């Protein structure tokens, strides 16, 4: 069984659209280090899944579509926006051209950064400003009232 990813990091993105994965996110799976980089349904970010996790996520989506009678286009969109990538020897992944607009960064800018966050079975790559706006900084859920409004404290 693959380990879950957690933690977050700001990372540089180079002019060739390569992002270096933090050391904590490398070699988490067993054996094969091929991954799938794709769109995350309902989020303005990219997801990086180990190949097996991507297939399992697709299967869960497929089951939900069948159960609900939802449109098959969600499955087409999810798999059609997934690209196999493999980290190089320095732990960098290349963002394929069709996915680059999601990050909305200029890799020619020497300060171009993306936010890389471990979210369970996947790693997410975000435009750093969007992360702050949508998810929030380190203090986002420290106020009990905002936390309770989201999920409630009874699960703790």
C-alpha positions as CSV (number, residue, x, y, z in Angstrom):
1,X,0.0,0.0,0.0
2,X,1.3,3.5,-0.9
3,X,1.9,6.0,1.8
4,X,-0.1,9.2,2.0
5,X,1.5,12.5,1.2
6,X,1.4,15.5,3.6
7,X,3.1,18.8,4.1
8,X,3.5,21.7,1.7
9,X,6.4,23.6,0.0
10,X,7.0,26.5,-2.3
11,X,9.0,25.4,-5.3
12,X,10.7,27.1,-8.2
13,X,9.5,26.3,-11.7
14,X,12.2,26.6,-14.3
15,X,12.0,27.9,-17.9
16,X,11.5,24.3,-19.2
17,X,8.4,23.9,-17.0
18,X,10.1,21.5,-14.6
19,X,9.2,21.5,-10.9
20,X,11.4,19.8,-8.4
21,X,9.5,17.6,-6.0
22,X,10.4,18.0,-2.3
23,X,12.6,15.1,-1.1
24,X,9.8,14.1,1.3
25,X,7.5,13.4,-1.8
26,X,10.0,11.3,-3.7
27,X,10.1,7.5,-3.7
28,X,7.0,7.2,-1.5
29,X,5.5,4.3,-3.5
30,X,6.8,0.8,-4.0
31,X,9.1,0.3,-6.9
32,X,7.9,2.1,-10.1
33,X,8.1,5.8,-9.8
34,X,5.9,6.6,-12.9
35,X,3.1,9.0,-12.1
36,X,0.2,10.7,-13.7
37,X,-0.1,14.5,-13.7
38,X,-3.6,15.8,-14.4
39,X,-6.4,18.1,-13.5
40,X,-8.2,17.7,-10.1
41,X,-12.0,17.8,-10.5
42,X,-13.4,20.8,-8.7
43,X,-10.1,22.4,-7.9
44,X,-7.9,25.0,-9.8
45,X,-4.8,22.9,-9.4
46,X,-2.9,19.9,-10.8
47,X,-2.7,16.5,-9.1
48,X,0.2,14.1,-9.2
49,X,-0.8,10.5,-8.5
50,X,1.3,7.3,-8.6
51,X,-0.1,5.3,-11.5
52,X,-2.0,2.9,-9.3
53,X,-3.6,5.7,-7.3
54,X,-4.7,7.4,-10.5
55,X,-6.3,4.2,-11.7
56,X,-8.0,3.8,-8.4
57,X,-9.3,7.4,-8.5
58,X,-10.6,6.8,-12.0
59,X,-12.4,3.7,-10.8
60,X,-14.0,5.5,-7.9
61,X,-15.2,8.2,-10.3
62,X,-16.5,5.6,-12.7
63,X,-18.4,3.9,-9.9
64,X,-20.0,7.3,-8.8
65,X,-20.9,8.1,-12.4
66,X,-22.6,4.7,-12.8
67,X,-24.4,5.0,-9.4
68,X,-25.7,8.5,-10.0
69,X,-26.3,8.2,-13.8
70,X,-24.1,11.2,-14.3
71,X,-22.7,12.2,-17.6
72,X,-19.7,10.1,-18.8
73,X,-17.9,13.3,-19.9
74,X,-16.4,13.6,-16.3
75,X,-14.5,10.4,-17.0
76,X,-13.4,11.6,-20.4
77,X,-12.3,14.9,-18.9
78,X,-10.4,13.2,-16.0
79,X,-8.5,10.7,-18.1
80,X,-8.1,13.0,-21.1
81,X,-6.3,15.5,-18.8
82,X,-3.9,12.9,-17.3
83,X,-0.4,12.7,-18.6
84,X,2.2,10.1,-17.6
85,X,5.3,11.7,-16.1
86,X,8.4,10.3,-14.5
87,X,10.6,12.3,-12.1
88,X,14.2,12.7,-13.4
89,X,17.3,11.9,-11.4
90,X,16.9,15.3,-9.6
91,X,13.3,14.6,-8.7
92,X,11.9,17.1,-11.2
93,X,8.7,16.5,-13.2
94,X,7.9,18.2,-16.5
95,X,4.5,19.9,-16.7
96,X,3.0,18.9,-20.1
97,X,2.0,21.8,-22.3
98,X,-1.8,21.2,-22.1
99,X,-1.6,21.6,-18.3
100,X,0.6,24.7,-18.0
101,X,-2.3,27.2,-18.1
102,X,-3.6,25.7,-14.9
103,X,-0.6,26.9,-12.9
104,X,-0.8,30.4,-14.5
105,X,2.9,31.2,-13.9
106,X,5.6,32.7,-16.1
107,X,8.5,30.2,-15.9
108,X,10.8,32.9,-17.5
109,X,10.3,34.9,-14.3
110,X,13.3,34.0,-12.0
111,X,10.9,34.2,-9.0
112,X,8.2,31.9,-10.6
113,X,7.0,29.5,-7.9
114,X,4.3,26.9,-7.4
115,X,2.9,25.6,-4.2
116,X,3.3,21.8,-3.8
117,X,1.1,20.2,-1.2
118,X,0.7,16.6,-0.1
119,X,-3.0,15.7,0.0
120,X,-3.4,12.0,0.9
121,X,-2.9,9.8,-2.2
122,X,-1.8,12.7,-4.4
123,X,0.4,15.7,-4.5
124,X,-1.2,19.0,-5.7
125,X,0.6,21.7,-7.6
126,X,-1.0,25.2,-7.2
127,X,-0.4,28.7,-8.4
128,X,0.9,30.1,-5.1
129,X,-1.5,33.0,-5.0
130,X,-4.5,30.8,-5.7
131,X,-3.4,28.5,-2.8
132,X,-3.4,31.4,-0.4
133,X,-6.7,32.7,-1.7
134,X,-8.5,29.3,-1.8
135,X,-6.9,27.3,0.9
136,X,-5.3,29.9,3.1
137,X,-2.0,30.2,4.9
138,X,-0.8,28.5,8.1
139,X,-3.3,30.3,10.2
140,X,-6.4,29.6,8.0
141,X,-8.1,26.9,10.3
142,X,-6.7,27.8,13.7
143,X,-9.8,29.8,14.5
144,X,-12.4,27.3,16.0
145,X,-15.4,29.1,14.4
146,X,-14.0,28.8,10.8
147,X,-13.0,25.1,11.5
148,X,-16.4,24.3,12.9
149,X,-18.1,25.9,9.9
150,X,-16.2,23.6,7.5
151,X,-16.3,20.2,9.2
152,X,-17.3,20.5,12.8
153,X,-15.1,19.6,15.7
154,X,-16.9,16.4,16.6
155,X,-14.7,14.3,14.4
156,X,-11.6,15.2,16.4
